[in-house]
Amino acid sequence: MSATAQPKPRRRTYRRLAAAAVGLVTAGALAAALPGTAAAGENHGKPGGHRPGRYQDVQLLSFNDLHGNLEPPSGSSGRVTELQPDGTTKTVDAGGMEYLATHLREARQGHRYSITAAAGDMVGASPLLSGLFHDEPTIEALNKLDLDVTSVGNHEFDEGSTELARLQNGGCHPTDGCSTEDGFAGADFPYLAANVLDDATGKPILKPYWVWRKGGIKIGFIGVTLEGTPGIVSADGVKGLTFKDEVETINKYARVLQRQGVQSIVALIHEGGYPASSSYNYDCDASGAGDGISGPIVDIAKNITPAVDALVTGHTHRAYVCTIPDPAGRPRMVTSAASYGRLYTDTTLTYDRRTRDIVRTSVKSANRAVTRDVPKAADMTCLIGRWNALAAPIGNRPIGYIASDVPNTGTESPMGDLIADAQLAYARTLDPSTDLALMNPGGVRAGLTYAAKGSEGDGVVTYAEGFTVQPFSNTVNLQDFTGAQLIQVLKEQVSGTNAAAPRILQPSTGLSYTLDLTRTGEDRVVTDTVRLNGAPIDPAATYRVATNSFLAGGGDGFPTLGQGTGDLVGTDDLTALEQYLTANSSPTSPIAPPAADRITIVQ
């Protein structure tokens, strides 16, 4: 908690108001019925319902990786792919807090036992509407949404653990002060950080677990973020913290919960996997349990104690509902609801009052699209309007003009190339000898959309839209590298910690090479094809390279980028993008998206 934080007033004790209900067409069911299956939201005992029956269905609604997207995301970030009965797919516009609130409230209707949980990255890398105010608007919206509990994600550490504590406990920002006259009360829901330890105390920085209780039912939630968080967050954000192994931590606190008599346990894990399909309603188990998913979550799921009944995951921004065997060989539900509030997962957990545990064979789960064909939640519309009024003078300012959409999709994206070009142009104002720029793909949070989002007009890029693309306030840093080091940087895209899931740096104009994805390891970068302005890279020569400060510190699995010399630190990366757009576009001469052809990809 920051030095300026004030004690928060007493508010709801993580209550759940029953609100909503739609019929479930469940996907990924673990199968089988119970002896006398419990209907949703009803006690099953003797006629009259005065005595609870043995089995009780509990609804678990979950989502992940909201990233402060209160308004509907634009472009591909605001769509999901839906598999149709005939095998074709269609895209569906999805997301927006006004619609997410309506969908969740309708889903809760008729369910007396309902929990809403999240798996991290609720804030951080947020659009201007939330990010400009240090994500206070998002916390306020999640309070109204009646979120019960969430794990931390890596982006909860973008501004450090002290700021995370402020989001939990309330108080004005230590530098920027109060955003509104009412101050900031903090989150009504607990953030869980079981595997994030304070080096000074050796204890978790926030609660490691939380127990939901109603009608004699107890379900425990353990929250962790990925152990590799320090490698994908700025060093200042994780200073003084240790991130422990996800499996060991969850197993430890599962034992703690069991000693307290809590046998029903859900893990909220900010780490995820990669499903075999991009469709959110794909049957992950079609060819066998877990066959439809790969990535870190598979090994994690296979090693977490069987005492944990379900895993709600995130981080990869993918959608899946899969079963993966636990160490005892029993199928266990593992879910993720993509990102940006476009989906939520609806899971039914059947609680056995006799054993106090979840009946695994009855667990059902399905991802639901947050479509925009439902009424907007009036309280969210009011909240968004109030914060937009504060942000508008800054956010509505035009900073450039584009001739068409500039997407951030693909191994090499037009948006990534545009940012790299902007950083190269800015770097050359500091040092004309700068040779190239490299941009990490994870820092390109969105593309630019030609269609007007508000009243600015088609093709106009506003400051708010630029902020959505680059919200981190990294600086543009210049460093010297040998040609051999530069080649090694390119190899690190597909080796080391990036071997399983390559991170392809977005190159500035003039840098070109072939990436052969049919090969393995470092060989995927075809060394003799690397050219700068048509000339081969000289291993012994020195090259001046611009990157953002996160990469310059060796982030995202690029240790060689942390070994540069001759450091020169410039302005923030959004300013560099703004200056480039302003200098190179106008209403009558908008900038065209780069062709994204600097990397030749062999697949």
C-alpha positions in Angstrom: 0.0 0.0 0.0 1.4 3.4 -1.0 2.3 6.0 1.7 -0.6 8.1 0.6 -3.2 5.3 0.6 -6.1 5.9 3.0 -8.1 3.2 4.8 -10.9 1.9 2.6 -14.5 2.0 3.9 -16.3 -1.2 4.7 -18.1 -2.5 1.7 -19.6 -5.8 0.5 -18.0 -8.9 1.9 -17.4 -10.4 -1.5 -21.1 -11.0 -1.9 -22.8 -12.5 -4.9 -26.2 -11.2 -5.9 -28.1 -13.8 -7.9 -28.8 -12.2 -11.2 -29.4 -14.1 -14.4 -29.7 -17.3 -16.6 -29.5 -18.7 -20.0 -29.9 -22.3 -21.0 -26.5 -24.0 -21.3 -25.4 -25.8 -24.4 -22.4 -27.3 -22.8 -19.2 -28.1 -24.6 -16.3 -30.0 -23.1 -18.4 -31.8 -20.5 -16.5 -34.4 -18.5 -19.4 -36.8 -19.0 -21.7 -38.8 -16.9 -24.6 -38.0 -14.7 -24.9 -38.1 -10.9 -27.2 -40.3 -9.0 -30.0 -37.7 -9.0 -28.4 -34.8 -10.9 -28.6 -31.4 -9.3 -30.5 -28.8 -11.4 -28.8 -25.4 -11.7 -29.3 -23.3 -8.6 -31.7 -25.6 -6.7 -31.3 -27.5 -3.5 -32.2 -31.2 -3.8 -33.6 -32.8 -0.6 -37.1 -33.7 0.4 -40.0 -32.1 -1.3 -40.4 -28.4 -0.3 -36.6 -27.9 -0.4 -36.4 -27.3 3.4 -33.4 -29.7 3.7 -30.5 -29.4 1.3 -29.9 -32.5 -0.8 -26.6 -34.2 -1.3 -25.7 -32.6 -4.6 -25.7 -28.9 -5.4 -24.7 -27.2 -8.7 -22.5 -24.2 -8.3 -22.1 -21.9 -11.3 -18.6 -20.6 -11.9 -18.4 -17.7 -14.4 -14.8 -16.7 -15.4 -12.7 -14.6 -17.7 -9.1 -13.4 -18.1 -6.8 -10.8 -19.6 -9.3 -7.9 -19.7 -6.5 -5.4 -19.9 -8.7 -2.5 -19.0 -10.8 -2.8 -22.2 -13.9 -1.0 -20.9 -15.1 0.0 -24.3 -15.5 -2.5 -27.2 -12.1 -3.3 -28.6 -11.6 -2.2 -32.3 -10.5 -4.3 -35.3 -9.6 -7.9 -34.8 -9.1 -7.4 -31.1 -12.9 -7.0 -30.9 -13.9 -10.1 -32.7 -14.0 -13.9 -32.0 -14.2 -16.8 -34.4 -17.2 -19.1 -34.0 -17.4 -22.6 -35.4 -20.7 -23.4 -37.1 -22.5 -26.7 -37.2 -21.6 -27.3 -40.8 -17.9 -26.9 -40.1 -17.6 -23.3 -41.4 -16.6 -20.4 -39.2 -17.9 -16.9 -38.8 -16.6 -13.8 -37.0 -18.6 -12.2 -34.2 -18.1 -8.7 -32.9 -17.5 -9.1 -29.2 -16.4 -7.4 -26.0 -17.1 -4.2 -24.1 -17.8 -3.8 -20.4 -21.4 -2.7 -21.1 -22.1 -6.0 -22.8 -20.0 -8.2 -20.5 -22.0 -6.9 -17.5 -25.3 -7.7 -19.2 -24.2 -11.2 -20.3 -22.9 -12.1 -16.8 -26.0 -10.7 -15.1 -28.2 -12.7 -17.4 -26.1 -15.8 -16.9 -26.5 -15.6 -13.2 -30.3 -15.4 -13.3 -31.8 -18.4 -11.6 -28.5 -19.6 -10.1 -28.6 -19.1 -6.3 -25.1 -20.4 -6.1 -22.9 -18.4 -8.5 -19.2 -17.3 -8.4 -17.4 -14.9 -10.8 -13.6 -15.3 -10.9 -10.8 -14.1 -13.2 -7.3 -15.3 -14.0 -5.2 -12.2 -14.1 -4.2 -9.2 -16.3 -7.4 -7.3 -15.4 -5.3 -4.2 -15.7 -2.1 -3.1 -17.5 -1.5 -2.6 -21.2 -4.8 -0.8 -21.1 -6.4 1.7 -23.5 -6.2 5.3 -22.6 -9.6 5.4 -20.9 -8.3 3.2 -18.1 -4.5 3.5 -18.5 -4.5 7.3 -18.2 -5.9 7.0 -14.7 -3.7 4.1 -13.6 -6.6 1.6 -14.2 -8.8 3.0 -11.5 -11.8 2.9 -13.9 -11.3 -0.8 -14.5 -11.2 -1.6 -10.8 -14.4 0.4 -10.4 -16.1 -1.4 -13.2 -15.0 -4.8 -11.9 -16.5 -3.9 -8.5 -19.8 -3.1 -10.2 -19.5 -6.3 -12.1 -19.5 -8.2 -8.8 -16.2 -10.0 -9.5 -15.5 -12.2 -6.5 -11.8 -13.0 -6.9 -8.9 -12.9 -9.3 -5.3 -14.0 -9.5 -2.6 -11.5 -10.4 -1.1 -11.6 -13.9 2.2 -10.3 -15.1 0.6 -7.0 -16.1 -0.5 -6.3 -12.6 3.2 -5.6 -12.0 3.7 -3.1 -14.8 3.8 -0.3 -12.2 5.2 -2.4 -9.4 3.9 -4.1 -6.3 3.3 -0.9 -4.4 0.9 0.2 -7.1 -0.8 -3.3 -7.2 -1.3 -2.9 -3.4 -3.0 0.5 -4.0 -5.3 -1.1 -6.5 -6.3 -3.6 -3.9 -6.5 -1.3 -0.9 -7.3 2.1 -2.3 -5.8 5.5 -2.0 -4.6 8.2 -4.4 -1.8 7.7 -6.8 1.5 8.7 -5.1 2.6 10.8 -8.0 -0.5 11.9 -9.9 -2.8 12.2 -6.9 -6.5 11.6 -7.0 -8.2 11.2 -10.3 -11.5 12.3 -9.0 -12.8 14.3 -6.0 -14.2 11.0 -4.5 -10.8 9.4 -4.3 -10.2 5.8 -5.0 -11.5 3.0 -2.7 -9.7 0.0 -4.3 -11.0 -3.4 -5.2 -14.0 -5.0 -3.5 -12.6 -8.4 -4.6 -9.3 -10.1 -3.4 -6.3 -10.2 -5.7 -4.5 -13.6 -5.1 -0.7 -13.8 -5.4 0.3 -17.1 -3.9 3.5 -17.5 -5.7 4.7 -13.9 -5.5 6.9 -13.5 -2.5 8.3 -10.3 -0.9 12.1 -10.8 -0.6 12.1 -8.9 2.7 9.6 -11.1 4.4 9.5 -14.3 2.4 5.7 -14.2 2.4 3.2 -13.6 -0.4 2.6 -9.9 -1.2 -1.2 -10.5 -1.3 -3.5 -13.2 -0.1 -2.5 -16.6 -1.5 -6.1 -18.1 -1.4 -9.7 -17.2 -0.7 -12.7 -19.3 0.2 -16.2 -18.7 -1.1 -18.9 -19.8 1.3 -22.7 -20.1 0.9 -25.3 -22.4 2.3 -22.7 -24.6 3.9 -20.7 -24.9 0.7 -17.1 -24.0 0.7 -14.9 -23.6 -2.4 -11.3 -22.5 -2.2 -9.5 -20.4 -4.8 -5.7 -20.3 -5.2 -4.3 -17.6 -7.4 -0.8 -17.6 -9.1 0.8 -15.9 -12.0 3.4 -17.5 -14.3 6.8 -18.1 -12.7 8.4 -16.4 -15.7 6.9 -13.0 -14.9 10.3 -11.3 -14.3 11.3 -12.1 -17.9 8.3 -10.3 -19.4 7.9 -7.3 -17.0 10.3 -4.4 -16.6 12.9 -4.9 -13.9 11.5 -2.0 -11.8 8.1 -3.7 -11.7 9.3 -6.8 -10.0 12.1 -5.4 -7.9 12.3 -7.1 -4.5 10.0 -10.0 -5.5 10.5 -13.7 -6.1 8.1 -15.7 -8.3 7.8 -19.3 -7.3 6.9 -22.4 -9.3 3.2 -22.5 -10.1 2.7 -26.3 -9.4 4.6 -26.3 -6.1 2.7 -23.3 -4.9 -0.7 -24.5 -5.8 0.0 -27.9 -4.3 1.2 -26.3 -1.1 -1.9 -24.2 -0.6 -4.2 -27.0 -1.7 -2.9 -28.9 1.4 -3.5 -25.8 3.5 -7.1 -25.5 2.4 -7.7 -29.2 2.9 -6.4 -28.9 6.5 -9.1 -26.2 6.9 -11.8 -28.6 5.7 -12.0 -27.1 2.2 -12.1 -30.0 -0.2 -13.4 -28.2 -3.3 -10.6 -26.2 -4.9 -10.2 -24.1 -8.1 -6.8 -22.8 -9.3 -6.7 -19.4 -11.0 -3.5 -19.5 -13.1 -2.2 -16.7 -15.2 -0.5 -19.1 -17.6 -2.0 -20.8 -20.6 -1.9 -22.9 -23.7 -2.4 -22.9 -27.4 -5.5 -24.7 -28.7 -5.5 -26.4 -32.1 -8.2 -24.1 -33.3 -8.9 -20.4 -33.2 -12.6 -20.9 -32.8 -13.7 -20.2 -29.2 -16.3 -23.1 -29.3 -13.9 -25.7 -30.7 -14.2 -29.1 -29.1 -10.8 -29.4 -27.5 -11.4 -33.0 -26.5 -12.7 -34.2 -29.9 -9.7 -36.6 -30.4 -9.0 -37.4 -26.7 -8.4 -35.6 -23.5 -6.0 -32.7 -23.9 -5.1 -33.5 -27.5 -6.4 -30.2 -28.7 -4.1 -28.0 -26.6 -0.3 -27.5 -26.2 1.9 -25.1 -24.3 2.9 -24.5 -20.7 -0.4 -25.1 -19.1 -0.4 -28.8 -20.2 2.6 -29.8 -18.0 1.3 -27.6 -15.2 -2.1 -29.2 -15.3 -0.6 -32.7 -15.4 1.3 -32.0 -12.2 -1.1 -30.1 -10.0 -2.5 -32.2 -7.2 -5.7 -34.1 -7.9 -7.1 -32.1 -4.9 -7.7 -29.2 -7.3 -10.9 -29.7 -9.2 -10.6 -27.2 -12.0 -8.1 -24.7 -13.6 -9.1 -21.3 -14.8 -6.2 -20.0 -16.9 -5.1 -17.1 -19.1 -2.0 -15.2 -20.4 -2.0 -16.6 -24.0 -5.2 -14.7 -25.0 -6.5 -18.0 -26.4 -9.9 -19.6 -25.9 -10.3 -23.2 -24.9 -12.3 -25.6 -22.8 -10.2 -28.8 -22.4 -9.8 -31.7 -20.1 -6.3 -32.6 -19.1 -5.5 -35.6 -16.9 -4.3 -34.9 -13.4 -1.5 -36.9 -11.8 -4.0 -39.6 -10.9 -5.0 -39.9 -14.5 -8.5 -38.4 -13.9 -9.7 -35.8 -16.5 -9.8 -32.2 -15.1 -11.3 -29.1 -16.7 -8.9 -26.4 -17.9 -10.4 -23.2 -19.4 -9.5 -19.9 -20.8 -11.8 -17.1 -22.2 -9.4 -15.4 -24.7 -9.0 -11.7 -23.8 -10.3 -8.2 -23.7 -13.7 -9.2 -22.3 -14.8 -10.9 -25.6 -15.7 -14.2 -23.9 -16.7 -15.6 -20.5 -16.6 -19.2 -19.5 -19.7 -20.8 -17.9 -18.8 -23.8 -15.8 -21.0 -26.0 -13.6 -19.4 -27.5 -10.5 -21.5 -30.1 -8.7 -20.8 -30.0 -5.0 -21.2 -33.2 -2.9 -22.3 -32.1 0.5 -21.3 -35.5 2.0 -17.7 -35.4 0.7 -17.5 -31.6 0.5 -15.8 -32.1 -2.8 -16.7 -31.4 -6.5 -17.9 -34.4 -8.4 -15.5 -34.3 -11.3 -17.5 -36.5 -13.7 -20.3 -33.9 -13.7 -18.2 -30.8 -14.4 -19.5 -29.0 -17.5 -18.0 -26.0 -19.2 -18.4 -23.8 -22.3 -17.1 -20.5 -23.6 -19.8 -17.8 -24.4 -19.3 -14.9 -26.7 -19.9 -11.4 -25.3 -22.0 -10.4 -28.2 -23.1 -6.8 -28.7 -26.7 -7.6 -29.6 -27.9 -7.3 -25.9 -28.8 -4.2 -24.0 -26.0 -2.2 -22.6 -25.7 -2.2 -18.8 -26.7 1.3 -17.8 -24.3 1.5 -14.9 -21.4 0.7 -17.1 -22.5 3.2 -19.7 -22.5 5.8 -17.0 -19.1 4.8 -15.6 -17.5 4.9 -19.1 -19.1 8.2 -19.9 -17.8 9.8 -16.7 -14.2 8.7 -17.3 -14.4 9.5 -21.0 -15.3 13.1 -20.1 -12.1 13.3 -18.1 -10.0 11.6 -20.8 -11.5 13.3 -23.9 -9.4 16.5 -24.0 -6.3 14.3 -24.2 -7.5 11.3 -26.1 -9.4 13.0 -28.9 -6.4 14.9 -30.2 -5.4 13.8 -33.8 -1.8 12.6 -34.2 -1.9 11.3 -37.7 -3.8 9.8 -40.7 -3.8 6.3 -42.2 -4.9 5.2 -45.6 -6.3 1.8 -44.4 -6.3 -0.5 -41.4 -2.9 -1.1 -39.9 -3.3 -4.6 -38.3 -1.1 -6.1 -35.6 -1.7 -9.7 -36.7 0.8 -12.1 -38.2 4.3 -13.2 -37.5 5.4 -9.8 -38.9 2.7 -7.2 -38.7 2.2 -3.9 -40.4 1.7 -2.2 -37.0 4.9 -3.7 -35.7 6.8 -2.5 -38.7 5.3 1.0 -38.4 6.4 1.2 -34.8 9.9 0.0 -35.6 10.1 2.6 -38.4 8.9 5.3 -36.0 11.5 4.4 -33.5 14.3 4.3 -36.1 13.2 7.8 -37.3 13.2 9.2 -33.8 16.5 7.5 -32.9 18.2 9.2 -35.8 17.2 12.6 -34.4 19.3 11.7 -31.4 22.1 10.0 -33.3 22.1 10.1 -37.1 24.3 7.0 -37.2 21.5 4.7 -35.9 21.2 1.7 -38.2 18.0 -0.1 -37.3 15.2 -0.6 -34.8 13.6 -3.7 -33.3 10.2 -3.9 -31.6 8.9 -6.7 -29.4 5.6 -8.1 -30.7 4.0 -8.3 -27.2 4.4 -4.5 -27.0 2.2 -4.0 -30.0 -1.1 -4.2 -28.1 -3.5 -3.3 -31.0 -3.6 -2.2 -34.6 -5.0 1.1 -36.0 -8.4 1.0 -37.6 -9.3 3.2 -40.5 -13.0 3.4 -39.6 -13.7 6.2 -37.1 -14.3 5.1 -33.6 -16.0 8.4 -32.6 -16.5 11.7 -34.3 -12.9 12.1 -35.5 -13.5 10.9 -39.0 -12.3 7.9 -41.0 -8.5 7.5 -41.2 -7.8 9.9 -38.3 -5.5 8.4 -35.6 -6.2 9.9 -32.2 -3.9 10.0 -29.2 -6.2 7.5 -27.5 -5.8 5.1 -30.4 -2.1 5.5 -30.3 -2.1 4.9 -26.5 -4.0 1.7 -27.0 -1.3 0.5 -29.4 1.6 1.4 -27.1 0.4 1.9 -23.5 3.6 1.0 -21.6 5.5 4.3 -21.5 8.7 2.6 -22.4 11.6 4.8 -23.5 13.4 4.5 -26.9 16.9 3.4 -26.1 19.9 3.4 -28.4 22.8 0.8 -27.9 25.8 -0.5 -29.9 26.1 -4.2 -30.8 28.5 -6.1 -32.9 27.2 -7.8 -36.0 27.7 -11.2 -34.3 25.5 -10.0 -31.4 22.8 -8.7 -33.7 22.7 -12.2 -35.4 22.5 -13.7 -31.9 19.5 -11.5 -31.1 17.7 -12.7 -34.1 18.4 -16.3 -33.1 17.1 -15.7 -29.6 13.7 -15.1 -31.2 13.4 -18.9 -31.8 15.7 -20.4 -29.1 16.2 -20.4 -25.4 13.0 -19.3 -23.6 11.5 -18.5 -27.0 12.0 -21.9 -28.5 8.6 -23.3 -27.9 6.7 -20.1 -28.6 8.8 -17.8 -30.9 8.8 -14.1 -30.3 9.6 -12.5 -33.7 10.9 -9.0 -33.3 9.4 -6.5 -35.7 12.1 -5.0 -37.9 12.6 -1.4 -39.2 12.9 -0.8 -42.9 16.2 -2.0 -44.4 16.5 -5.1 -42.2 15.6 -8.3 -44.0 16.2 -12.1 -43.6 14.6 -15.5 -44.0 12.8 -17.3 -41.2 12.5 -21.0 -42.0 9.9 -22.4 -39.6 10.4 -25.9 -41.0 13.7 -26.1 -39.2 14.3 -26.2 -35.4 16.0 -24.0 -32.8 18.4 -21.3 -33.9 18.6 -22.8 -37.4 15.2 -21.3 -38.1 17.0 -17.9 -38.6 18.8 -18.4 -41.9 22.0 -16.5 -41.0 23.4 -15.9 -44.5 20.2 -14.1 -45.5 20.4 -11.4 -42.9 20.8 -8.1 -44.7 20.8 -4.4 -43.7 20.0 -2.1 -46.7 21.0 -5.0 -49.0 24.4 -5.7 -47.5 25.3 -8.8 -45.4 25.7 -8.2 -41.6 29.4 -7.9 -40.8 30.0 -9.9 -37.5 32.9 -7.6 -36.6 31.3 -4.3 -37.4 29.4 -2.2 -34.9 25.7 -1.4 -35.4 23.6 1.3 -33.6 20.3 -0.3 -32.6 17.1 1.3 -31.2 14.8 -0.7 -29.0 12.3 0.1 -26.2 13.6 0.1 -22.6 12.0 -3.2 -21.9 14.0 -5.0 -24.7 17.1 -3.0 -23.8 17.0 -4.6 -20.4 17.0 -8.1 -22.0 13.2 -8.6 -21.6 11.1 -11.2 -23.5 14.0 -13.7 -23.6 16.6 -11.5 -25.4 19.6 -11.5 -23.0 21.9 -10.3 -25.7 19.9 -7.0 -26.0 20.8 -6.4 -22.4 24.5 -6.5 -23.3 24.7 -3.4 -25.5 27.1 -0.5 -25.0 27.0 3.3 -25.6 23.5 3.6 -24.1 21.5 6.7 -24.9 17.9 7.0 -23.5 15.3 9.0 -25.4 11.7 9.9 -25.0 8.8 7.5 -24.5 7.8 5.2 -27.4 4.3 6.7 -27.9 5.8 10.1 -28.4 8.1 8.6 -31.1 5.1 7.1 -32.8 3.2 10.3 -32.6 6.0 12.3 -34.1 6.4 9.9 -36.9 2.7 9.9 -37.8 2.5 13.7 -37.6 5.6 14.1 -39.8 4.6 11.5 -42.4 0.9 11.9 -42.8 -1.8 14.5 -43.4 -5.5 14.5 -44.2 -4.7 14.6 -47.9 -1.7 12.3 -47.8 -2.4 9.6 -45.2 0.3 7.0 -44.5 -0.1 3.6 -46.0 0.5 0.5 -43.8 3.9 -1.2 -44.3 3.8 -4.3 -46.5 5.1 -6.5 -43.7 7.5 -8.2 -46.2 10.8 -7.6 -44.4 11.0 -11.2 -43.1 10.6 -14.0 -45.7 8.8 -16.8 -43.9 9.1 -20.4 -44.9 6.5 -22.7 -43.4 
